[in-house]
Amino acid sequence: MPKLSPRDIRRKIQGIKNTRRITNAMKVVSAAKLRRAQELIYASRPYSERLYEMLKSLASHIDPHTHPLFEVREERTCDLVVITADRGLAGAFNSNLIKRAEDLIREKQEEGIKVHLTLIGRKGVQYFGKRAYSILKAYDEVFRKEINFNVVKEVGELMRERYARKETDGVYLINNEMTTRVNYKPMVRNFLPFQRLEGNGDHAVYEFEVDKELLVSKLIDLYLNYQLYRAMLESNASEHFARMVAMDNATRNADELVKTWTLIFNKARQESITSELIDIVNAVEAMK
């Protein structure tokens, strides 16, 4: 590495300070978005969980052969809905999720199960699109502003139709989820078929006052859309948290670099002053 002059070092320090302003601003923005995103997921979780429990209980009262989405089949083909982010600069947020998805794909393929992917988020589309995977649908720019609910409905309808037509025997959601307010991790959830409650006396007895098939169909649509929506909310909140942490670390590293390069600058300036003094003394001596 060539020796830098004090002027070059000063420019480098200024560049690091400019980068620090950017990373600090991104941290503040992510922190603000995180608060809003966490409010949404903590508001949605109770409804989502109760809806899931109700469908599980309802499935126990319905003959699996009367509705295709309650039928449990041996897995020969499965679909994975992989939810990543549209942007980077979020630490290991996307890479950890993609690694978890690849591990699951490998496990399924070792069991002789064919895997198809539905990708939500630009980072997942970019990664899996360059590799030899079977991709049914790919959606990017989903999290730019508000979550695109049209994507939620389209993916829910696609999974429902594929399972009903027996084109797939299982559907799984893979997304990052906030496990606490200060941590997240990749999660794999069973999406289809519906799990049934075991036992005969541990769940409620339902009496249908409306058309049972219509009610079940509406509840299934609501369940599929809302579970997908919740998964995207969880991913969105996790992304903001990951980016806030990554930008906070980047800001701290920039502070350390400024200190390091400031010491280098001071040393280089002292060396430059000393060299100039030596030249002056030598010139004076030469004139005597």
ZAKEVEX-545884 format. One record per residue (C-alpha): residue number from 1; residue in one letter; x, y, z. Coordinates in steps of 0.02 Angstrom, whole numbers. Example, Ala and Ser with C-alpha at 12.3 -4.5 7.8 and 13.67 -1.06 7.14 Angstrom:
{1,a,{615,-225,390}},
{2,s,{684,-53,357}},
END
This chain:
{1,m,{0,0,0}},
{2,p,{76,168,-51}},
{3,k,{105,293,87}},
{4,l,{-36,419,98}},
{5,s,{-9,604,120}},
{6,p,{-99,699,260}},
{7,r,{-215,773,129}},
{8,d,{-264,600,64}},
{9,i,{-291,537,242}},
{10,r,{-400,689,280}},
{11,r,{-507,649,127}},
{12,k,{-521,468,182}},
{13,i,{-579,521,356}},
{14,q,{-709,636,279}},
{15,g,{-772,493,169}},
{16,i,{-791,380,322}},
{17,k,{-887,518,413}},
{18,n,{-1004,537,264}},
{19,t,{-1035,349,264}},
{20,r,{-1068,356,450}},
{21,r,{-1202,488,425}},
{22,i,{-1289,374,300}},
{23,t,{-1281,218,409}},
{24,n,{-1342,315,561}},
{25,a,{-1487,387,462}},
{26,m,{-1534,212,400}},
{27,k,{-1528,148,579}},
{28,v,{-1647,285,638}},
{29,v,{-1767,254,493}},
{30,s,{-1767,66,524}},
{31,a,{-1798,92,710}},
{32,a,{-1950,199,671}},
{33,k,{-2018,73,545}},
{34,l,{-1984,-70,666}},
{35,r,{-2096,5,800}},
{36,r,{-2241,15,678}},
{37,a,{-2207,-160,608}},
{38,q,{-2199,-236,782}},
{39,e,{-2364,-156,828}},
{40,l,{-2442,-239,676}},
{41,i,{-2375,-413,711}},
{42,y,{-2419,-411,896}},
{43,a,{-2595,-355,849}},
{44,s,{-2612,-492,716}},
{45,r,{-2542,-641,812}},
{46,p,{-2691,-675,929}},
{47,y,{-2816,-671,785}},
{48,s,{-2703,-779,676}},
{49,e,{-2676,-910,812}},
{50,r,{-2861,-920,859}},
{51,l,{-2908,-936,675}},
{52,y,{-2781,-1076,657}},
{53,e,{-2847,-1168,810}},
{54,m,{-3026,-1150,750}},
{55,l,{-2984,-1224,580}},
{56,k,{-2893,-1369,663}},
{57,s,{-3043,-1403,773}},
{58,l,{-3164,-1384,628}},
{59,a,{-3061,-1505,525}},
{60,s,{-3095,-1637,659}},
{61,h,{-3283,-1625,622}},
{62,i,{-3270,-1633,433}},
{63,d,{-3247,-1789,329}},
{64,p,{-3078,-1763,241}},
{65,h,{-3150,-1833,81}},
{66,t,{-3284,-1697,72}},
{67,h,{-3159,-1557,54}},
{68,p,{-2991,-1578,-35}},
{69,l,{-2895,-1459,79}},
{70,f,{-2927,-1570,230}},
{71,e,{-2863,-1726,143}},
{72,v,{-2692,-1784,205}},
{73,r,{-2592,-1874,70}},
{74,e,{-2423,-1955,60}},
{75,e,{-2298,-1824,3}},
{76,r,{-2230,-1850,-170}},
{77,t,{-2228,-1665,-216}},
{78,c,{-2224,-1513,-104}},
{79,d,{-2224,-1323,-124}},
{80,l,{-2118,-1202,-24}},
{81,v,{-2169,-1020,-8}},
{82,v,{-2006,-929,30}},
{83,i,{-2021,-749,94}},
{84,t,{-1863,-643,87}},
{85,a,{-1833,-455,81}},
{86,d,{-1829,-339,-69}},
{87,r,{-1672,-251,-8}},
{88,g,{-1505,-295,68}},
{89,l,{-1398,-208,200}},
{90,a,{-1483,-311,334}},
{91,g,{-1343,-424,395}},
{92,a,{-1378,-610,379}},
{93,f,{-1567,-585,364}},
{94,n,{-1582,-653,187}},
{95,s,{-1434,-774,187}},
{96,n,{-1493,-868,342}},
{97,l,{-1668,-887,273}},
{98,i,{-1605,-947,104}},
{99,k,{-1491,-1072,191}},
{100,r,{-1640,-1139,291}},
{101,a,{-1742,-1155,131}},
{102,e,{-1602,-1248,43}},
{103,d,{-1583,-1366,192}},
{104,l,{-1769,-1407,184}},
{105,i,{-1761,-1430,-5}},
{106,r,{-1615,-1550,17}},
{107,e,{-1708,-1648,152}},
{108,k,{-1862,-1666,42}},
{109,q,{-1762,-1717,-111}},
{110,e,{-1668,-1849,-11}},
{111,e,{-1839,-1924,31}},
{112,g,{-1882,-1928,-154}},
{113,i,{-2003,-1781,-143}},
{114,k,{-2009,-1657,-288}},
{115,v,{-2003,-1475,-230}},
{116,h,{-2077,-1320,-313}},
{117,l,{-2042,-1143,-254}},
{118,t,{-2151,-988,-243}},
{119,l,{-2039,-839,-205}},
{120,i,{-2091,-677,-120}},
{121,g,{-1956,-543,-109}},
{122,r,{-1822,-486,-232}},
{123,k,{-1674,-564,-140}},
{124,g,{-1751,-737,-149}},
{125,v,{-1798,-712,-332}},
{126,q,{-1620,-661,-374}},
{127,y,{-1540,-806,-281}},
{128,f,{-1651,-952,-331}},
{129,g,{-1680,-885,-507}},
{130,k,{-1496,-911,-549}},
{131,r,{-1498,-1092,-491}},
{132,a,{-1579,-1253,-548}},
{133,y,{-1739,-1246,-447}},
{134,s,{-1919,-1270,-502}},
{135,i,{-2001,-1099,-479}},
{136,l,{-2189,-1081,-496}},
{137,k,{-2207,-895,-462}},
{138,a,{-2089,-754,-415}},
{139,y,{-2138,-585,-341}},
{140,d,{-2021,-440,-307}},
{141,e,{-2044,-262,-245}},
{142,v,{-2177,-327,-125}},
{143,f,{-2115,-233,30}},
{144,r,{-2072,-64,-48}},
{145,k,{-2206,35,44}},
{146,e,{-2354,-61,114}},
{147,i,{-2368,-250,96}},
{148,n,{-2451,-290,-70}},
{149,f,{-2610,-384,-21}},
{150,n,{-2643,-430,-203}},
{151,v,{-2490,-542,-192}},
{152,v,{-2559,-620,-33}},
{153,k,{-2724,-664,-117}},
{154,e,{-2640,-727,-275}},
{155,v,{-2519,-842,-184}},
{156,g,{-2658,-906,-69}},
{157,e,{-2769,-946,-219}},
{158,l,{-2623,-1030,-310}},
{159,m,{-2583,-1144,-163}},
{160,r,{-2766,-1187,-136}},
{161,e,{-2793,-1235,-319}},
{162,r,{-2633,-1337,-329}},
{163,y,{-2676,-1436,-173}},
{164,a,{-2858,-1462,-226}},
{165,r,{-2802,-1525,-398}},
{166,k,{-2675,-1640,-313}},
{167,e,{-2530,-1554,-400}},
{168,t,{-2446,-1543,-230}},
{169,d,{-2462,-1645,-71}},
{170,g,{-2401,-1515,54}},
{171,v,{-2367,-1328,65}},
{172,y,{-2242,-1248,185}},
{173,l,{-2209,-1066,229}},
{174,i,{-2028,-1013,261}},
{175,n,{-2001,-838,331}},
{176,n,{-1905,-744,464}},
{177,e,{-2007,-718,622}},
{178,m,{-1981,-609,776}},
{179,t,{-1961,-732,920}},
{180,t,{-1937,-590,1045}},
{181,r,{-1928,-401,1028}},
{182,v,{-1739,-414,1006}},
{183,n,{-1717,-574,907}},
{184,y,{-1780,-663,752}},
{185,k,{-1748,-827,662}},
{186,p,{-1805,-923,506}},
{187,m,{-1965,-1023,536}},
{188,v,{-2046,-1164,436}},
{189,r,{-2234,-1182,456}},
{190,n,{-2357,-1308,384}},
{191,f,{-2479,-1215,272}},
{192,l,{-2576,-1357,190}},
{193,p,{-2655,-1478,227}},
{194,f,{-2744,-1426,386}},
{195,q,{-2692,-1518,542}},
{196,r,{-2831,-1605,637}},
{197,l,{-2853,-1607,827}},
{198,e,{-2831,-1780,900}},
{199,g,{-2956,-1855,1021}},
{200,n,{-3145,-1847,1032}},
{201,g,{-3186,-1747,1189}},
{202,d,{-3056,-1614,1196}},
{203,h,{-3128,-1496,1069}},
{204,a,{-3290,-1401,1042}},
{205,v,{-3443,-1469,952}},
{206,y,{-3503,-1361,808}},
{207,e,{-3682,-1340,751}},
{208,f,{-3697,-1260,580}},
{209,e,{-3843,-1139,557}},
{210,v,{-3788,-1091,382}},
{211,d,{-3731,-1193,233}},
{212,k,{-3582,-1291,300}},
{213,e,{-3487,-1299,136}},
{214,l,{-3503,-1113,107}},
{215,l,{-3447,-1073,285}},
{216,v,{-3298,-1189,273}},
{217,s,{-3248,-1118,104}},
{218,k,{-3253,-939,171}},
{219,l,{-3154,-986,326}},
{220,i,{-3023,-1074,221}},
{221,d,{-3001,-920,110}},
{222,l,{-2986,-811,264}},
{223,y,{-2862,-929,345}},
{224,l,{-2749,-946,192}},
{225,n,{-2743,-760,158}},
{226,y,{-2718,-710,338}},
{227,q,{-2580,-838,373}},
{228,l,{-2486,-776,221}},
{229,y,{-2515,-595,272}},
{230,r,{-2451,-630,447}},
{231,a,{-2296,-717,378}},
{232,m,{-2259,-563,272}},
{233,l,{-2287,-449,422}},
{234,e,{-2166,-554,525}},
{235,s,{-2037,-549,385}},
{236,n,{-2057,-361,366}},
{237,a,{-2032,-328,552}},
{238,s,{-1882,-446,559}},
{239,e,{-1805,-357,410}},
{240,h,{-1817,-186,493}},
{241,f,{-1742,-257,653}},
{242,a,{-1599,-340,558}},
{243,r,{-1562,-181,461}},
{244,m,{-1567,-75,618}},
{245,v,{-1440,-190,702}},
{246,a,{-1330,-199,546}},
{247,m,{-1329,-10,524}},
{248,d,{-1293,15,710}},
{249,n,{-1142,-100,694}},
{250,a,{-1087,-9,536}},
{251,t,{-1100,158,626}},
{252,r,{-996,94,771}},
{253,n,{-866,26,650}},
{254,a,{-860,195,562}},
{255,d,{-827,280,730}},
{256,e,{-682,161,762}},
{257,l,{-613,190,587}},
{258,v,{-620,379,611}},
{259,k,{-521,362,773}},
{260,t,{-393,247,690}},
{261,w,{-369,356,538}},
{262,t,{-361,513,645}},
{263,l,{-212,438,737}},
{264,i,{-133,394,570}},
{265,f,{-166,572,509}},
{266,n,{-85,648,664}},
{267,k,{66,537,645}},
{268,a,{83,577,460}},
{269,r,{66,764,496}},
{270,q,{200,755,631}},
{271,e,{315,662,512}},
{272,s,{283,793,379}},
{273,i,{320,937,499}},
{274,t,{477,850,561}},
{275,s,{536,822,383}},
{276,e,{508,1007,340}},
{277,l,{604,1062,496}},
{278,i,{749,949,450}},
{279,d,{752,1024,275}},
{280,i,{753,1201,347}},
{281,v,{894,1160,470}},
{282,n,{995,1077,331}},
{283,a,{971,1229,220}},
{284,v,{1027,1347,359}},
{285,e,{1180,1241,392}},
{286,a,{1221,1239,209}},
{287,m,{1217,1431,202}},
{288,k,{1345,1452,342}},
END
